[in-house]
């Protein structure tokens, strides 16, 4: 039968190569390293198979050397690698998942601090271009587009399109493989952010073969040396130090991305908008920004506590008339509704209402 025919060696080699490419190209080396470490551990213990008990033992040993955040990272990479190379889905191992979740109890991951809108505006207004122009443009780009430091590092001059009143910035190569675009408007953050970016771009050396957008800035001009990821990751801490913010070192490179999404969530953006802005495939991360947003918490507070002037309950303010027959004849009726007199003349088919209004004088 056709199914029993031997597969040519070249086909097997190509299939193996294709399998290796199932992992993300940027992270493949990390995935393979984690998978190799797991295989080395198995070999040391003479284990040949992969099952839930083996993985429970492996992660129990990892716990002695790594924090739970690192263990989750290794689990994620190992899950993908084992699925690709061994066709085993360890995500179905309920005991392993329960063990990792149990180890996570009480753990609070460290997050980069977030700059407030006033912080960004103050820095862009107060810091002088002579010293901080590159830092300003990196901050504008990072916060406007929720950029990762690696995205700013790899940004090319051709990725920035000048449309006059605004700039369109393209991020074609992202960590998640989701390309995205964002705009920078003239009136952003209380200054003309477009002109600030134009000023920086105009200082690029002529006939420069390097396409990287961010170049080293010194003596009020750009050099031919590209700015590295380490320098760009220090932008938020430089801003925090300039503004004398406490714990400035906590404003890491990820601060710009968190600041951007937090500002967006605080303006009431929905889940879809936040996911598109940050380029997230999963809703989990985007949901945390909505959950933690100040505007969302204030909205919840208003719904629970009520707004000023609306402290009475719905039952108290609903229009449910209390009706009492006051007097009547064959042709006229007088009713008392919530303290107001309603008179109806049957012969004339007319109704008159006497409304009682209490006016309290406000003491000055």
N, C-alpha and C positions, 0 to 999 in steps of 0.2 A: 504493500500500500504506500501511498504518497507520504503519509505521516511518518513511516519508518525509514524513509530514505535518509542516509547520512547527510548532515549539513556540511557544506564545504568549509574548510578552515578559514578562508578569507571572509566568509559571511559571519562566522563566529567572532573573528577579530573586529569586524566592523560593528557588530552588535554590542560587543564589550565597550568599544569606543563610544558608541551612541549612549550606552547606559551611563557611562561616566559623565556625559554632558547633561544628564538630567538634573544634576546639582547646579546651583547658581555658579556661573563662571567666576564671579568676584570672590565667592566664599568657598569654592570647591576645596581649596587647600586646607582651610580650617575644618571643613567637614571630614575630609580624609584623614586629617591628623587625629581628630577625636575618635574616628572609627579604628584607626591604627592602634591607638592607645588601648582601646577596648579589646582588640584582638591580641595585643601583647599581654594584657592582664589574663585573658583566657588561657593563653599558651603557658604562662607561668604556673597556672593551676591545673593544667592538663584537661581543660574543658573544651569540648569540640562543638557542642550544640549551643543554640541561642533560644532561651525560653524565659519565662517570667522570673523564675527562681534565680537564674544566673544574673539577670539584670538587677534584681533586688540586692543580691550580694555585692554586685559591682558598685551600685550607688551607695550602699552602706559603707563601703571602703572610701568612696569619694567624699563622703561627709566628713571624714577625718581631716581632709586637706582643703576643702572648698566651702565657700559660703553657699547658701541655698540659691542665690541668684546665679552663681556659676554652674550649679548643678542643673538648674532649669535650662540654661544655655546649652550645656552638654547633652542634656536629654533631647532637646529639640534637634540638634545636629545629628546625634546618634540615631534618632528616629528616622530622619530623612535618609541617612546613609544606609542603614540596615534595610530600609524599604527598597532602595535602589539596587544595592548589591546582593541582598539575600531574599528579597521579596517577602519580608516578614514585617507586619504592622505591629510595632510594640505599643502603639497608641491604644490598642484594645486590652492591654494589660491593666486591669482595674486595680490590682493590689499595688503595682508600681506607682500608678497615678495617685492612689490614696496615700502612699508613703511620702511622696514628694509634697503633696498638699499639706500633710500633717507637719512636715518639717518647716513649711512656710508660715505656720501660725505664729503671729506676733512679729513677723519680719516686716520692716518698713524700709523699702528701697530708698537709697539716696537719690534725690532728683536735683537737677540744676535749678538754681534760683531763677526767678522770673522778673524781668524789668517791667515796671509800670509804664504806661503811655507818657506820663509826665517825666519819667527818667529819660526816655528816648528823646523827647522834645528838648529837655534841658541840656542834654549833652550836645545835640545837633546845633543848638543855639549858642551855647557858651564856649564850647571847645573851638579853638582857632584852627583854621584850615592849614596854616603854615606847618603845624605839627601833627594834626589829627585827620587830615583829609581822607587818607586811605581807610582809617578806622571808621570814619563817618559813612563812607560809601559801603563798606562791608556791613555795617550795622543796618543801613537802609535796605540793602539787598537781603540780608539774612532775615530781618524781621518782616519785610514786605512779602517774602516768598516762603517763609517757614523753611529756610534752607539748612541743610546739614553742612558741616564744615567741609566735607569731601566734595559736596556739590559746588560750594563757592570756590574751592581750590581748582576744580576742573572746569569752571566756567570759562568760556571763550569770548573774545570780543565780538565774534560773529553771532553769539547767542543773544546779544543785546541789540534790539531794533528801536531806533529813535522815530517816534511818530509825531513829534512836535510837542503836543500838550502832555504826552506820556511816553514811557518806555515800555516795551514788551520784552520780558526776559524769559528765555526758554531753558528749561532744565531737561535735556534729552536723556541723560544717563543718570538714573537714580538707583538707590540701594534696592528698592523693591521692583525695579524694572518698569515703573509707571512714570512715563514722561509727563511733565506738566509745564504750565506757563503762568506767569503772574505779571502784573503791571505796577509801574511806579508813576504816581501822579505828581503834578507840579505842586499841589497844595498839601502834600503829605507832611505830617508831624510839624506843623506850624512854620515850615520853611519850604523853599522851592527845592524839593529833593531831586527833581529832574535836572535842574541847573547844577546841583552839587555833583551829580554823576557825570554830567557833560564836562564839567571842569576837570574832573579826574581823568576822564578819557582823552581830553585834549592834550594832556601832559605826557602821553605815551611817546616814546622815541619814534622818529620817522623811519620808515623801511624796516620795521621790526619783524623778524620771521616768527617770533614766539606769538602764539595766538591766545595764550592765557590772559584772562581779563585783569586779574589782580597782579600788579607789578609793585615791587618795592618802591616806597615813596620816601624821598629824602631831599632836603634843600629845595623844597617846593617844585620838585619834578619827579617823574617816574624813571626808574632805571630799567635796565634790560633783564634784571633778575626777578623771576616769578616769586610770588609770596607763597610760602609753604603752608601746609595744613596746621602745623603747630602754631604759627603766627596767627592765623585766622581763628584758631580755637581760643586764643587769648583775648580776642576783641571784647567780649562781654565783661571780662574781669578788668580790662583797661577802662572801660566805661564806668564800671562800678567804683573803681579806685578814684577816677576823676571826680565822681559825684560824692565821694566819701561815704559810700554805702557800707554797712556792716558786713563782715564776712565776704569780702570782695572775691576771694578765691573760689567761692561756691558758685560764682557766675561763670560756668564752664562754656565750652563751645556750643553745647546743646541748648544753652539758654536762649539763643536767638530763635530757634525752632519752637521752643516751649512758649516764649514770649509772644510770638506771632499767633500761635493757635489759641493761647489764653485770651489775647486781646479780641480775637475773632469770636470766641465763645462768649465773652463778656458782653458782646454786642447782640447776643441772641441768635447767633448762627445755628442752623440745624445740623443734624448728623451728616447728611449728604454733603453739605457745603464744606464742613470741616474735613471730611475724608478726602474730598477732591483737592482741597487746598494743601493738605499735607501729603497727599499721594499714598494714603494708607489703603491697603486692600481689605484689612479687617476693620470691623466697627469697634472692637474692644478698646483700642487706644483712644480713638476719637470720642467715645462715650465718656471716658474719664475726664476729658476737658470740659464737656458739657456738665457733667456731674459736679465738678469742682468750680465751675464758673460762678463769679459773684452775682451776676445778673440772674442766673438760675436759682441761686440760694435766696436772693431777694424776692423773686417771683413766688417761690414756695412759701416764704415768710408772709408775704402779702395774702396769699390764699389761706394760710392758717390763722394769722392774727387779724387780718382785715386791714384795709387802708383807712387813713384818717377820715372820719365822718361816716364810716360804714361799719361801725362796731356792732350795730344791732344785727340780730340774726335775720335770716331770710323770712322766718315765720312772723317776726315782728314787723317787717317792712312790706310783706306781701299784701295785696289788695284783696282782703277777705272781709267784706262788709258785715258789721253787726247791725241787723235791722230790727227795729221795734216799731209797731203800729202805734202812733201817738193818738190820733183821732180820725174820724172819717164820717162821711155822709154817703148818700147814694151816688152823688156825682163828684165828690172831692175826696182825696186821700192825702193824709199827712203821715209821712214816715220819718223816723229818726235813724239815719245811717251813719255810724261812727261819729255820733254827736252832731251831725249836720242835718238840718231839716229839709226834706224834699216834699214839695206840694204838687199834686197832680190834679188838674181839673178835667174831668172826663168829658164834660159838655164842650169845652173849648179845645180839648186835646192838647193842653199846654202843661208844661212842667216847670216849676220854679225851684231853685235851690238856694238855701241860706247857709253859707259856709262860715263857720266860726274860725277866726284866725287869731292866734295869740302872738303878740309882738313884744319881745323883751328888749328893753333899752340896754344898750351896751355902755357900761360905765367907762369913761375915759380916764 
